[in-house]
Amino acid sequence: PLHQEIALRVIEAASMVVLLSFVGFCVIKPLRRDGRLSLDGKFVIAGCFAAVSDACLNLYSYLFAWNAHSVNFGVWARFMPFHLERSSSRYAEGVLWGVPMYVYFGLGAGMIGCLWIGFLRRRFPDITNATAYSVVLVSSFFEGLILENLIIRVSHAYGYAQTNEYLTLFPGSGYQYPVYESVLTGLLAVAFTYVRMSAKESPDGVSCIERGFERWRPGLQTPVRLLAVCGFSAAALLFIYHLPFNWLGVGGLSFADLPSYMRPG
């Protein structure tokens, strides 16, 4: 439908504006000001590289549905480790909104989480870390739930083709939504928040995942720190999101009623 295609283009454009804003404010600006990458800048770069792992969503079965009207270059799923030949790799991986998602569902969620932690600690000085991070998880759960359902219903940019019916809202419809999607993205938000907070709370501003970089010779310290952030992002996405998403969905019996442009070839 025309209104959904217009909404899809708006989402693609808005996503690229968000991504370029992250690049400008988190990568380019700190580089020009300080001559080095900030932690947030490393997360932006890591998110762009980690977007390659998006093909893990459909390694075993077509769980995550893509809209073929998205700007795309196909998908690289069949080149991923453990991809099953019987699982289709003929579908449209939307690049203009897909790549930015790996930045704002990682770094962006971590930024919002840090704001929550700061607010809670100012408002309740005796609050425990367990309580504060639980609030981050719950808030991220509802933020993701609202945002994703809005995107799915307004633009049909993507959908959930096969889900666990007992953990799915609107099962069987073209807009079905697995609740565990929001749980997993909420856990990702907690992980990224924790790393950013570890840097904020450290006297030297070094995050927990970059510790030990000084053991390398000076010329390698910057790339080693960048690789540490990329490694963390890749591992977090794989073990917190992709593997649980596949485990929960691959045996699911709720199949979405999808239009032809969202089905695999």
N, C-alpha and C positions, 0 to 999 in steps of 0.2 A: 504493500500500500504506500501511496505517495507520502503520507504524513510520517510513516515510519522511516522511509528512506531519507526524508529531510532531517528527522531527528537523529538518524545514524550519522549523517554528515556533520551535524552540529556537535555530536559527541566526539567524533573523530577530530574535528577542529579544536574543540575545547580541551581534549586530552593532550593534543600537541602543544597548545598554549601552556598548559600546566607543566608538561615535560620541559619545554624550553625555558619556562620561568625557573624551574628547579636548576637547570643547567646554568642559567644566568646568575642566580642569586647564591647557589651553593657550590658551583664549580668555578666559573669565570671570575666573579667578584672577589672571593677569597684569594684566588691565585694572583690577581692583579694587586690586591692590597697587601698580602703577606708573603707572596712568592711560594706558597705551598698549598696543597689540597687540604681542605677541612674534612672532618669526619663525614659531614653531610654530603660533601662533594664526592667522597669515595662511595658513599651509599648510592648516589645517583648513577655513577659509572657501573657499580656492581649490579644495580637493578636492570640496567640496559643489557648487560651480559647475561644476567639470570633469566631474562625473558626467553632465552633459547630453551630453557627447561619447560616452557609452556606446553611443548609437544608431549611431555610426559603425561598430560591429562588423559590422552587417548591411546596409551600404549597397548592396552589389552582389549579395550572395547570403546565404542564411540559414546563416551559419557558426557563430554562437553561439546555442545553444538555451536557451530560458527555460522554467521550470516555470510553467504557468498557474495553479497553486494558490498561488503567491506573492501576497502583498498587492501589488496593482499598479493602475495607471491606464492600461493599454495601453502604447503606445510612441509616441515622437515622430519616428521614423526618417524618415517621408516629408516632414518639414519641414526636414530636414538638407540642406545643400548636397551636390550630386553624388549624391543618392539616385536609384537607378534604379527606374522605375515597375514593372518586372517583378519586383523584389525585394519580397517581402511585408513589410508594416508592421503586420500583424495578429498580434501575439504579446505576451506579458506581461513587461514590464520590471519585475523585482522591486525595489521601492524600499527596503524595510526592510533588505535586506542588500546591495543593489547600490550605493547611495550610500556607506555606510560603507566598502566595499571601496576606494573611491577615496581615502579618507583613510588607511586602514591599509596599503594597498599603496604609498602615496606617503610621507606623513609617518612612519607606523609603521615602514616598511622603512628610511627614512632614520635614524630613531632607533636601530634595531638596528645599522645600518651604522656609525654613529658610535661605538657601543659596541665594535664589532669593531676599528675603527681605533684607538681609545684603548687597548684591550687589547694589540693587536699592537705599538703603539709603546712601550708600557711593557715588554712582554716582549722585544721585539727593537728596541732603540733605533736601529739602523742600517737598518731596513727602508725600502724605497723606497715612494713613493706608488703606483707601478704594481703592486707586489706586494700592498700593503695593500688597494687597491681591487679587485684580482683575487680576493682572499679574500672580500670583500664580495659580489662577483658570484657566486662559487661557492656561498657559504653561502645567499644569497638564492635561487639556483636550486633548491637542495634543500629549503629551507623552503617555497617556493611549490609545488614538486612534491608534497610530502607533504600540505600543507594543502589544496590544491585537489582532489587525488584523494580525500582523506578526505571533504570536503564533497560531492563528486559521488557517491561510492559510498554514503554514509550517508543523504543527503537527496535526491539528484537535484535539487537546487535549480537547477542548470544543467548544461549539457553542451556538447560540441563536435560540431555537426551535420555539418560538412564540413571535412576536414583534408587536409593533404599526407600521403599514406599512408606515405611513406618516413621521415617524421619524427614518427610517431605510435605511441604505446604502445596496445596492445589495439585495433588498427584494426578497424573494422566493428562493434564492440560498442557497447552503449549507454553504456559508460563510457570510450570512446576518449579519449585525452589527447595533444594535440600537444606534443612536447617544446619546440618553439620558444616556447610560451606561457611556460614557466619562464625561458627565456633572455631574453625581452623584459621580463618583470617584474623579472628580475635586473638588467638594464640600467637600468630605471627606479630601482631601489634605489640603484644607483651614482650616478645623477644627483642624486637627492634627498640622498644622503649627502654628496656633494661640496658642495652648496650649504650644508647645515647646518655642515659642517666649515669652510667659508670664513668663516662668521660666527663660529664658535668661535675660529678662528685670527687673526681681525682684531682689532686693538687697540680699535677702536670698536664691535665687535660687529655690523657691517653686512655682510650677505652680498654675494657677488659680483653677484647679480642686482638688488640695490637701489642699487648705486653710482651716484652722480650725482643722487640725490634732492634734495640740497641746492641744486641749481640752480633749483628751484621755490620759489615764495614759501611761507613757513611754513604757511599755512593749507591748502596743497595737498600738503605733503610726506607726510603720513600716508596719504591715499588713493592717492598716486602709488606709494608703496612697496607698498601692498596690491595695486594693479593690476599692479605688476611681478611679484609672486609669483604672482598669478592667471595672468598671461601666460606665465610660465615653466612653470607646471603644465600649462596647456592645450597649449602647444607640445611639451613633453616627452611628454605622453600621445599626442598626434597623431603625432609623428615617430618616437618610440621604440617605441610600442606599436601604435596603431590601424592606421596605414598598413602597417607590416611584417606585422601579423597578417592583414590583408586580402590583401596581395600573396602571402603564403605559402599561404593557405587557399583563395582563390577558384578556383584551378585544381586543387585537390586532388580526388582520386577516392576518398577513404575516407569513406563516408557512415555515420553512426551509426544503429544500430537503435533508434530512439527511440519511447517510448510516445506515445499520441495527445496527452496534455496537454503535450508538449514540442515539438509540431510547429506551424508557423505556419499561420494561417488563409488 
